[in-house]
Amino acid sequence: MNTLLKIAAAAAASLTITIVSNTQPVHAADTYYKVGKIRTTTPTSWRGNWYSYVNGKFCLTQVNKYSVTQKYKGKKHTLFKSSWKGYRKLAVAKIKGTSRYTFNAYAKKAYQSDKGWRITHRTVEKQRIKVLRDYSGGKAYVDLFRSPVYKSYSK
């Protein structure tokens, strides 16, 4: 009888915890990242052509006022554009808690996210050069330069 009473008490406690935890409101994030103010144009200092060297080929990233495109192996792909809808809409915002920005602040899932970008500096042959760093997940990144480079600068 004592064992039966313990089982009933444990079941009642479990049910009470379940009911209490289910009545508290759940707030889902509107976007994948917590971001600051969202803008529909790119920062002026980021605009222009940025070059990287990927798998033995040049990759040209063009950052315009209302779009971001890439040319690789002779093909052009528009990544983000301000006139589009959804997660591919150009929506520039600072990712809170980091020094990175995102071009698609409306992304809701990890696979939709661009993982972040930022302007930083890199020393190449004893020269400090401004680069646009494209983070691709974790601590991996690719550095993009203002002029063509013949070496891959990635981690």
Backbone as CSV, one residue per row, in Angstrom:
resi,resn,N_x,N_y,N_z,CA_x,CA_y,CA_z,C_x,C_y,C_z
1,MET,0.814,-1.191,0.000,0.000,0.000,0.000,0.861,1.259,0.000
2,ASN,1.949,1.231,0.788,2.849,2.364,0.879,3.495,2.647,-0.483
3,THR,3.866,1.611,-1.236,4.466,1.757,-2.566,3.461,2.353,-3.527
4,LEU,2.224,1.913,-3.454,1.172,2.440,-4.322,0.946,3.928,-4.057
5,LEU,1.014,4.330,-2.821,0.856,5.743,-2.463,2.008,6.586,-3.018
6,LYS,3.244,6.060,-2.971,4.405,6.771,-3.512,4.289,6.936,-5.025
7,ILE,3.831,5.913,-5.715,3.668,5.973,-7.175,2.609,7.006,-7.536
8,ALA,1.494,7.010,-6.799,0.425,7.978,-7.066,0.911,9.408,-6.803
9,ALA,1.690,9.607,-5.748,2.213,10.940,-5.437,3.186,11.400,-6.515
10,ALA,4.026,10.498,-7.005,4.984,10.839,-8.064,4.248,11.187,-9.349
11,ALA,3.202,10.443,-9.681,2.417,10.723,-10.887,1.720,12.071,-10.773
12,ALA,1.162,12.372,-9.603,0.486,13.656,-9.399,1.480,14.810,-9.492
13,ALA,2.672,14.643,-8.923,3.695,15.691,-8.996,4.136,15.906,-10.439
14,SER,4.306,14.826,-11.173,4.700,14.920,-12.579,3.637,15.642,-13.394
15,LEU,2.370,15.304,-13.162,1.267,15.949,-13.868,1.194,17.433,-13.518
16,THR,1.408,17.777,-12.261,1.380,19.178,-11.837,2.498,19.968,-12.511
17,ILE,3.701,19.417,-12.567,4.831,20.090,-13.221,4.540,20.279,-14.702
18,THR,3.972,19.268,-15.349,3.638,19.358,-16.770,2.615,20.454,-17.019
19,ILE,1.582,20.524,-16.193,0.535,21.540,-16.370,1.113,22.936,-16.150
20,VAL,1.923,23.120,-15.108,2.510,24.429,-14.815,3.454,24.854,-15.932
21,SER,4.284,23.938,-16.421,5.240,24.315,-17.465,4.545,24.588,-18.790
22,ASN,3.405,23.975,-19.056,2.687,24.207,-20.309,1.848,25.476,-20.289
23,THR,1.561,26.020,-19.112,0.748,27.229,-19.061,1.580,28.497,-19.199
24,GLN,2.907,28.393,-19.058,3.749,29.568,-19.229,3.905,29.860,-20.715
25,PRO,3.838,31.132,-21.103,3.913,31.462,-22.517,5.277,31.132,-23.107
26,VAL,5.264,30.683,-24.351,6.488,30.375,-25.081,6.651,31.433,-26.155
27,HIS,7.798,32.092,-26.168,8.060,33.132,-27.157,9.075,32.613,-28.162
28,ALA,8.654,32.390,-29.383,9.571,31.967,-30.439,10.218,33.197,-31.057
29,ALA,11.457,33.064,-31.435,12.160,34.188,-32.067,11.599,34.417,-33.461
30,ASP,11.494,35.687,-33.848,11.010,36.021,-35.184,12.063,35.730,-36.237
31,THR,13.328,35.808,-35.863,14.411,35.556,-36.798,15.407,34.597,-36.173
32,TYR,16.295,34.039,-37.013,17.286,33.083,-36.530,18.249,33.746,-35.547
33,TYR,18.712,34.954,-35.895,19.594,35.706,-35.006,18.808,36.789,-34.285
34,LYS,19.270,37.149,-33.103,18.752,38.350,-32.446,19.525,39.503,-33.075
35,VAL,18.800,40.409,-33.711,19.448,41.484,-34.459,18.961,42.843,-33.983
36,GLY,19.734,43.865,-34.344,19.357,45.237,-34.051,18.438,45.762,-35.138
37,LYS,18.504,47.055,-35.395,17.656,47.695,-36.396,17.956,47.129,-37.784
38,ILE,16.903,46.791,-38.513,17.048,46.212,-39.846,16.962,47.319,-40.890
39,ARG,17.932,47.331,-41.802,17.964,48.310,-42.891,17.847,47.587,-44.227
40,THR,17.302,48.276,-45.235,17.119,47.650,-46.554,18.195,48.063,-47.549
41,THR,19.218,48.764,-47.085,20.352,49.109,-47.942,21.642,48.689,-47.253
42,THR,22.666,48.443,-48.059,23.957,48.028,-47.511,24.741,49.246,-47.023
43,PRO,25.631,49.062,-46.066,26.471,50.180,-45.623,27.340,50.689,-46.780
44,THR,27.522,51.986,-46.874,28.275,52.548,-48.004,29.720,52.060,-48.031
45,SER,30.332,51.838,-46.886,31.728,51.381,-46.859,31.873,49.936,-47.348
46,TRP,30.785,49.187,-47.414,30.829,47.804,-47.870,30.589,47.686,-49.371
47,ARG,30.050,48.736,-49.990,29.659,48.664,-51.398,30.877,48.597,-52.310
48,GLY,30.686,47.904,-53.432,31.758,47.768,-54.413,32.074,46.307,-54.666
49,ASN,33.189,46.075,-55.347,33.615,44.721,-55.693,34.575,44.178,-54.645
50,TRP,34.363,42.934,-54.263,35.215,42.228,-53.318,35.628,40.914,-53.967
51,TYR,36.921,40.576,-53.914,37.451,39.402,-54.599,37.946,38.365,-53.605
52,SER,37.724,37.109,-53.961,38.301,35.997,-53.202,38.739,34.939,-54.208
53,TYR,39.503,33.995,-53.745,40.052,32.942,-54.595,39.597,31.621,-54.000
54,VAL,38.707,30.929,-54.706,38.102,29.709,-54.179,38.347,28.559,-55.152
55,ASN,38.961,27.492,-54.684,39.232,26.296,-55.489,39.896,26.630,-56.825
56,GLY,40.866,27.524,-56.797,41.604,27.862,-58.004,40.892,28.817,-58.947
57,LYS,39.769,29.381,-58.540,38.995,30.304,-59.387,38.688,31.578,-58.602
58,PHE,38.584,32.681,-59.351,38.178,33.936,-58.728,36.694,33.912,-58.418
59,CYS,36.351,34.508,-57.318,34.951,34.720,-56.959,34.799,36.215,-56.709
60,LEU,33.907,36.834,-57.458,33.656,38.267,-57.329,32.342,38.456,-56.590
61,THR,32.393,39.150,-55.483,31.191,39.494,-54.726,30.947,40.982,-54.920
62,GLN,29.770,41.320,-55.438,29.412,42.715,-55.672,28.360,43.131,-54.653
63,VAL,28.719,44.110,-53.849,27.788,44.645,-52.859,27.309,45.989,-53.391
64,ASN,26.045,46.059,-53.761,25.435,47.290,-54.257,24.514,47.845,-53.182
65,LYS,23.904,48.983,-53.450,23.028,49.607,-52.459,21.847,48.703,-52.108
66,TYR,21.267,48.033,-53.116,20.053,47.241,-52.897,20.212,45.744,-53.157
67,SER,21.434,45.247,-53.389,21.602,43.816,-53.649,23.027,43.351,-53.376
68,VAL,23.168,42.032,-53.234,24.470,41.387,-53.094,24.490,40.236,-54.090
69,THR,25.474,40.244,-55.005,25.581,39.190,-56.018,26.983,38.598,-55.992
70,GLN,27.094,37.370,-56.511,28.396,36.725,-56.646,28.543,36.172,-58.047
71,LYS,29.755,36.301,-58.592,30.101,35.711,-59.880,31.207,34.706,-59.623
72,TYR,30.946,33.458,-60.034,31.908,32.387,-59.814,31.797,31.412,-60.969
73,LYS,32.931,31.077,-61.565,32.982,30.163,-62.716,32.069,30.630,-63.842
74,GLY,32.029,31.925,-64.082,31.251,32.479,-65.185,29.757,32.595,-64.938
75,LYS,29.292,32.247,-63.763,27.860,32.330,-63.460,27.619,33.377,-62.382
76,LYS,26.532,34.118,-62.547,26.176,35.174,-61.604,24.980,34.717,-60.772
77,HIS,25.088,34.883,-59.466,24.016,34.514,-58.540,23.706,35.714,-57.653
78,THR,22.459,36.129,-57.629,22.054,37.185,-56.708,21.704,36.520,-55.385
79,LEU,22.402,36.907,-54.342,22.183,36.307,-53.028,21.034,36.975,-52.286
80,PHE,21.037,38.306,-52.266,20.019,39.064,-51.542,19.657,40.301,-52.347
81,LYS,18.382,40.665,-52.298,17.909,41.840,-53.029,16.795,42.490,-52.217
82,SER,16.800,43.819,-52.127,15.835,44.509,-51.267,14.399,44.405,-51.771
83,SER,14.189,44.132,-53.054,12.823,44.031,-53.582,12.222,42.634,-53.395
84,TRP,13.028,41.663,-52.970,12.528,40.307,-52.772,11.804,40.188,-51.438
85,LYS,11.142,39.043,-51.259,10.441,38.759,-50.003,11.095,37.553,-49.323
86,GLY,10.789,37.366,-48.059,11.285,36.202,-47.333,12.724,36.360,-46.872
87,TYR,13.374,35.220,-46.623,14.714,35.258,-46.049,15.782,35.706,-47.041
88,ARG,15.479,35.757,-48.341,16.454,36.242,-49.327,16.333,37.741,-49.571
89,LYS,15.406,38.376,-48.891,15.270,39.838,-48.980,16.485,40.474,-48.308
90,LEU,17.063,41.480,-48.945,18.188,42.188,-48.353,17.702,42.911,-47.103
91,ALA,18.199,42.476,-45.973,17.828,43.056,-44.680,19.087,43.065,-43.829
92,VAL,19.782,44.184,-43.821,21.070,44.301,-43.147,20.850,44.694,-41.690
93,ALA,21.467,43.932,-40.790,21.340,44.225,-39.356,22.541,43.671,-38.612
94,LYS,22.865,44.305,-37.493,23.948,43.816,-36.644,23.421,42.660,-35.805
95,ILE,24.193,41.580,-35.766,23.831,40.434,-34.944,24.227,40.765,-33.509
96,LYS,23.260,40.761,-32.608,23.513,41.158,-31.216,24.522,40.223,-30.553
97,GLY,25.407,40.812,-29.768,26.403,40.041,-29.039,27.638,39.696,-29.852
98,THR,27.722,40.162,-31.101,28.879,39.895,-31.956,29.288,41.180,-32.663
99,SER,30.357,41.092,-33.428,30.777,42.219,-34.267,30.353,41.982,-35.713
100,ARG,29.506,40.991,-35.943,29.078,40.611,-37.287,27.749,41.252,-37.666
101,TYR,27.566,41.362,-38.977,26.300,41.821,-39.547,25.760,40.711,-40.429
102,THR,24.472,40.722,-40.666,23.866,39.766,-41.577,23.168,40.518,-42.701
103,PHE,23.199,39.926,-43.896,22.491,40.510,-45.034,21.041,40.026,-45.078
104,ASN,20.742,38.945,-44.382,19.375,38.418,-44.393,18.841,38.253,-42.971
105,ALA,18.517,39.370,-42.375,18.038,39.384,-40.992,16.693,38.684,-40.834
106,TYR,15.974,38.430,-41.937,14.675,37.769,-41.853,14.775,36.246,-41.887
107,ALA,15.972,35.692,-41.942,16.136,34.236,-41.930,15.577,33.674,-40.625
108,LYS,14.845,32.578,-40.736,14.241,31.962,-39.547,14.896,30.642,-39.172
109,LYS,15.664,30.058,-40.083,16.309,28.757,-39.851,17.808,28.889,-40.119
110,ALA,18.593,27.974,-39.572,20.050,28.024,-39.732,20.460,27.922,-41.198
111,TYR,19.802,27.059,-41.977,20.203,26.890,-43.376,19.897,28.127,-44.215
112,GLN,19.018,29.002,-43.756,18.689,30.229,-44.479,19.671,31.351,-44.150
113,SER,20.384,31.217,-43.073,21.238,32.290,-42.575,22.556,32.366,-43.329
114,ASP,23.104,33.580,-43.430,24.408,33.757,-44.064,25.565,33.677,-43.065
115,LYS,25.320,33.453,-41.812,26.291,33.274,-40.721,27.051,34.536,-40.344
116,GLY,26.912,35.609,-41.094,27.500,36.882,-40.698,28.674,37.343,-41.540
117,TRP,28.832,38.663,-41.587,29.900,39.337,-42.325,30.408,40.472,-41.444
118,ARG,31.641,40.905,-41.686,32.131,42.108,-41.019,33.368,42.634,-41.739
119,ILE,33.598,43.922,-41.580,34.811,44.548,-42.096,35.881,44.398,-41.020
120,THR,37.045,43.925,-41.415,38.159,43.777,-40.488,39.455,44.016,-41.260
121,HIS,40.575,43.786,-40.619,41.872,43.969,-41.264,42.664,42.680,-41.205
122,ARG,43.499,42.488,-42.214,44.351,41.312,-42.289,45.733,41.765,-42.748
123,THR,46.773,41.194,-42.171,48.132,41.531,-42.579,48.595,40.533,-43.631
124,VAL,48.929,41.060,-44.817,49.426,40.240,-45.921,50.729,40.869,-46.389
125,GLU,51.804,40.097,-46.347,53.134,40.574,-46.739,53.475,41.898,-46.044
126,LYS,53.277,41.924,-44.747,53.584,43.065,-43.871,52.757,44.312,-44.164
127,GLN,51.648,44.162,-44.878,50.746,45.285,-45.129,49.400,44.995,-44.488
128,ARG,48.870,45.993,-43.817,47.552,45.859,-43.179,46.496,46.217,-44.216
129,ILE,45.640,45.256,-44.539,44.662,45.421,-45.612,43.251,45.262,-45.058
130,LYS,42.344,46.133,-45.508,40.938,46.039,-45.113,40.278,44.920,-45.915
131,VAL,39.564,44.029,-45.224,38.891,42.906,-45.876,37.446,42.820,-45.404
132,LEU,36.629,42.203,-46.233,35.256,41.858,-45.860,35.285,40.379,-45.519
133,ARG,35.050,40.042,-44.268,35.142,38.652,-43.810,33.759,38.015,-43.838
134,ASP,33.668,36.903,-44.557,32.433,36.131,-44.705,32.544,34.893,-43.825
135,TYR,31.752,34.842,-42.768,31.769,33.692,-41.866,30.859,32.613,-42.418
136,SER,31.363,31.384,-42.416,30.583,30.302,-43.009,30.155,29.257,-41.992
137,GLY,30.258,29.565,-40.739,29.821,28.633,-39.699,30.958,28.319,-38.750
138,GLY,30.655,28.247,-37.490,31.688,27.992,-36.493,32.707,29.112,-36.496
139,LYS,33.967,28.753,-36.568,35.029,29.758,-36.630,35.597,29.883,-38.039
140,ALA,34.985,29.230,-39.011,35.469,29.283,-40.394,35.059,30.591,-41.058
141,TYR,35.914,31.086,-41.943,35.610,32.316,-42.666,36.417,32.380,-43.955
142,VAL,36.011,33.278,-44.842,36.742,33.591,-46.069,36.915,35.099,-46.109
143,ASP,38.129,35.559,-46.397,38.390,36.990,-46.505,38.275,37.428,-47.956
144,LEU,37.547,38.525,-48.182,37.372,39.093,-49.513,38.132,40.415,-49.565
145,PHE,38.850,40.633,-50.680,39.714,41.796,-50.834,39.161,42.739,-51.889
146,ARG,39.592,44.001,-51.853,39.146,45.007,-52.824,39.753,44.787,-54.208
147,SER,40.885,44.127,-54.279,41.507,43.841,-55.575,41.725,42.333,-55.688
148,PRO,41.848,41.810,-56.927,42.009,40.362,-57.101,43.231,39.823,-56.357
149,VAL,43.080,38.650,-55.789,44.163,37.969,-55.087,44.368,36.608,-55.738
150,TYR,45.573,36.085,-55.627,45.887,34.812,-56.264,46.190,33.736,-55.238
151,LYS,45.615,33.894,-54.067,45.798,32.936,-52.994,44.526,32.919,-52.165
152,SER,44.184,31.765,-51.649,42.989,31.652,-50.816,43.312,32.080,-49.389
153,TYR,42.541,33.025,-48.878,42.681,33.469,-47.497,41.418,33.075,-46.753
154,SER,41.448,31.864,-46.248,40.286,31.354,-45.518,40.778,30.547,-44.338
155,LYS,39.848,30.251,-43.462,40.182,29.451,-42.285,39.093,28.433,-42.100
